[in-house]
Amino acid sequence: MELKATRASAIGNLENFVENNLGEYSKLRNFDFGPNKRSNTSCLSPYITHGVINETEVIKKSLDKFSFSKNEKFIQEILWRTYWKGWMELRSGVWDDYLIDLKKIKEEFKDNRDYLDAIEGNTKIECFNEWVNELKTYNYLHNHTRMWFASIWIFTLELPWQLGAELFMQHLYDGDTASNTLGWRWVAGIQTQGKHYLASEWNIKKFTNNRFQNIKLNENVPPKISGKNYTILHKTFENPLNFENKDLLVFENNLSFEITDFANQKFRKILLVVNKNENRNIQLSENVVKFKASLIEDQRKRLEDKSIDCKIIDINEIKNLESCYCLYPTVGENLDYINQNSLKNIEFLFRKLDQNSWKFCNKGFFNFKKYIPKIISSFS
Ligand SMILES: Cc1cc2nc3c(=O)[nH]c(=O)nc-3n(C[C@H](O)[C@H](O)[C@H](O)COP(=O)(O)OP(=O)(O)OC[C@H]3O[C@@H](n4cnc5c(N)ncnc54)[C@H](O)[C@@H]3O)c2cc1C
């Protein structure tokens, strides 16, 4: 599995997947054949998370190859991400509470032997240990494995989900506030309350092609309970009608300016923002820091090649900027920095896809799915 930190690699991987593997996606996508055999899913999430390629581009490419009905499963998965993002935007208190709980629990568990064994891949469960190593080495896990991993963490190792979600964010190249936090909450049974995901020995064996033995799990445990309910925030995601001559801030979630809805808009300068660990609640691993830095540098070069005035800046510098625009960073550490420093000089710009989708994220995914044809018809 090669995940080079460039847009050229992302496009190459997308084209290769659509041409050779998309046709079998719905049949094979749940199998995890191991890190050296990843062609049954796209492995595009590290690029999509950073906006190196975007959902619209991926869906359009898939529709150039197959009809909507043949592609339905793949398109649904792509838009799961958009749905989770919108769900989180409308209930951002979930992220705030997660960080508060995490801080407290980290202190409580800092010397806990079971926790330390789990993050070192030193438990009695062989497959789990292998996945911890895989996470740290490849910075990627298959979706089904993320579900098994989270389920074993919560229901067999009996550790708090918040710590597992932190471990994922530290090491995943595609680490994403919404998909990760809500993915863990979903496995625990507090996202769809009362419905949890329980990993089982037969399921792991079947979908890993019998690569693991001795999988002794707690397969009969009730879901976790959360006493908290979140009311939906009434946010508008509107763009200015007229643009002024200002700088544009671009965070790590939009690293292909040239394919954004604002590519034809003239900005004074494009400022690519680096957010180092010193300003993050969750400390990213060295690999992830390097991956992000390389993607930012790749974007800088591409902009320079197009003679677009641009510069890489540290997040601390944005406090001193005059009024500017900013491609919306979405709920997470970068938006937290802007809010915590009360930066009123920044006007957000929202993607059309998000404007057209997030309004349908007030209920469950089942409801959201009904709007997928409508969302896709808005692409052109
Ligand atoms: C506990 C847990 C944590 C997760 N954390 C993250 C995370 O931090 N970042 C992240 O991008 N995804 C996360 N996911 C979702 C999913 O596992 C990954 O998006 C997927 O494995 C990426 O591999 P792929 O690109 O080969 O996916 P494919 O199967 O090829 O799907 C194509 C694209 O659809 C999106 N997608 C697919 N499945 C999901 C899903 N279940 N939820 C949301 N989007 C999806 C991704 O953008 C993916 O690149 C998490 C899932 C779980 C259960």
The ligand as an SDF file (V2000), in Angstrom:
LIG
                    3D

 53 58  0  0  0  0  0  0  0  0999 V2000
  -13.9660    3.5690   14.8070 C   0  0  0  0  0  0  0  0  0  0  0  0
  -13.8400    4.1740   13.4260 C   0  0  0  0  0  0  0  0  0  0  0  0
  -13.0130    5.2720   13.2260 C   0  0  0  0  0  0  0  0  0  0  0  0
  -12.8970    5.8500   11.9590 C   0  0  0  0  0  0  0  0  0  0  0  0
  -12.0940    6.9390   11.7930 N   0  0  0  0  0  0  0  0  0  0  0  0
  -12.0160    7.5480   10.5720 C   0  0  0  0  0  0  0  0  0  0  0  0
  -11.2170    8.7050   10.3950 C   0  0  0  0  0  0  0  0  0  0  0  0
  -10.5980    9.2240   11.3220 O   0  0  0  0  0  0  0  0  0  0  0  0
  -11.1660    9.2490    9.1370 N   0  0  0  0  0  0  0  0  0  0  0  0
  -11.8360    8.7150    8.0810 C   0  0  0  0  0  0  0  0  0  0  0  0
  -11.7370    9.2490    6.9480 O   0  0  0  0  0  0  0  0  0  0  0  0
  -12.6270    7.6320    8.2390 N   0  0  0  0  0  0  0  0  0  0  0  0
  -12.7270    7.0340    9.4430 C   0  0  0  0  0  0  0  0  0  0  0  0
  -13.5060    5.9180    9.5950 N   0  0  0  0  0  0  0  0  0  0  0  0
  -14.3250    5.4620    8.4540 C   0  0  0  0  0  0  0  0  0  0  0  0
  -13.6760    4.3950    7.5400 C   0  0  0  0  0  0  0  0  0  0  0  0
  -13.1300    3.3810    8.3070 O   0  0  0  0  0  0  0  0  0  0  0  0
  -12.5920    4.9700    6.6140 C   0  0  0  0  0  0  0  0  0  0  0  0
  -13.0640    6.1210    5.9660 O   0  0  0  0  0  0  0  0  0  0  0  0
  -12.2290    3.9220    5.5410 C   0  0  0  0  0  0  0  0  0  0  0  0
  -11.7350    2.7740    6.1590 O   0  0  0  0  0  0  0  0  0  0  0  0
  -11.1990    4.4970    4.6070 C   0  0  0  0  0  0  0  0  0  0  0  0
  -10.7270    3.5130    3.7260 O   0  0  0  0  0  0  0  0  0  0  0  0
  -10.9850    3.6200    2.1720 P   0  0  0  0  0  0  0  0  0  0  0  0
  -10.5810    4.9480    1.6820 O   0  0  0  0  0  0  0  0  0  0  0  0
  -10.3330    2.4360    1.5410 O   0  0  0  0  0  0  0  0  0  0  0  0
  -12.5490    3.4710    2.1090 O   0  0  0  0  0  0  0  0  0  0  0  0
  -13.5230    3.0550    0.9040 P   0  0  0  0  0  0  0  0  0  0  0  0
  -14.2930    1.8630    1.3480 O   0  0  0  0  0  0  0  0  0  0  0  0
  -12.8150    2.9820   -0.3770 O   0  0  0  0  0  0  0  0  0  0  0  0
  -14.5690    4.2630    0.8840 O   0  0  0  0  0  0  0  0  0  0  0  0
  -14.3590    5.4330    0.0870 C   0  0  0  0  0  0  0  0  0  0  0  0
  -14.3950    6.6710    0.9750 C   0  0  0  0  0  0  0  0  0  0  0  0
  -15.6480    6.7720    1.6440 O   0  0  0  0  0  0  0  0  0  0  0  0
  -15.4750    7.3130    2.9710 C   0  0  0  0  0  0  0  0  0  0  0  0
  -15.9020    6.2950    3.9320 N   0  0  0  0  0  0  0  0  0  0  0  0
  -15.9220    4.9570    3.7800 C   0  0  0  0  0  0  0  0  0  0  0  0
  -16.4320    4.3440    4.8670 N   0  0  0  0  0  0  0  0  0  0  0  0
  -16.7430    5.3270    5.7320 C   0  0  0  0  0  0  0  0  0  0  0  0
  -17.3070    5.3510    7.0460 C   0  0  0  0  0  0  0  0  0  0  0  0
  -17.6880    4.2250    7.6690 N   0  0  0  0  0  0  0  0  0  0  0  0
  -17.4610    6.5430    7.6570 N   0  0  0  0  0  0  0  0  0  0  0  0
  -17.1160    7.6940    7.0450 C   0  0  0  0  0  0  0  0  0  0  0  0
  -16.5820    7.7240    5.7970 N   0  0  0  0  0  0  0  0  0  0  0  0
  -16.3950    6.5710    5.1490 C   0  0  0  0  0  0  0  0  0  0  0  0
  -13.9860    7.6240    3.1060 C   0  0  0  0  0  0  0  0  0  0  0  0
  -13.7490    8.9790    2.7670 O   0  0  0  0  0  0  0  0  0  0  0  0
  -13.3560    6.6730    2.0780 C   0  0  0  0  0  0  0  0  0  0  0  0
  -12.1120    7.1190    1.6110 O   0  0  0  0  0  0  0  0  0  0  0  0
  -13.6390    5.3160   10.8640 C   0  0  0  0  0  0  0  0  0  0  0  0
  -14.4590    4.2030   11.0820 C   0  0  0  0  0  0  0  0  0  0  0  0
  -14.5520    3.6330   12.3380 C   0  0  0  0  0  0  0  0  0  0  0  0
  -15.4400    2.4370   12.5310 C   0  0  0  0  0  0  0  0  0  0  0  0
  1  2  1  0
  2  3  1  0
  2 52  2  0
  3  4  2  0
  4  5  1  0
  4 50  1  0
  5  6  2  0
  6  7  1  0
  6 13  1  0
  7  8  2  0
  7  9  1  0
  9 10  1  0
 10 11  2  0
 10 12  1  0
 12 13  2  0
 13 14  1  0
 14 15  1  0
 14 50  1  0
 15 16  1  0
 16 17  1  0
 16 18  1  0
 18 19  1  0
 18 20  1  0
 20 21  1  0
 20 22  1  0
 22 23  1  0
 23 24  1  0
 24 25  2  0
 24 26  1  0
 24 27  1  0
 27 28  1  0
 28 29  2  0
 28 30  1  0
 28 31  1  0
 31 32  1  0
 32 33  1  0
 33 34  1  0
 33 48  1  0
 34 35  1  0
 35 36  1  0
 35 46  1  0
 36 37  1  0
 36 45  1  0
 37 38  2  0
 38 39  1  0
 39 40  1  0
 39 45  2  0
 40 41  1  0
 40 42  2  0
 42 43  1  0
 43 44  2  0
 44 45  1  0
 46 47  1  0
 46 48  1  0
 48 49  1  0
 50 51  2  0
 51 52  1  0
 52 53  1  0
M  END
$$$$
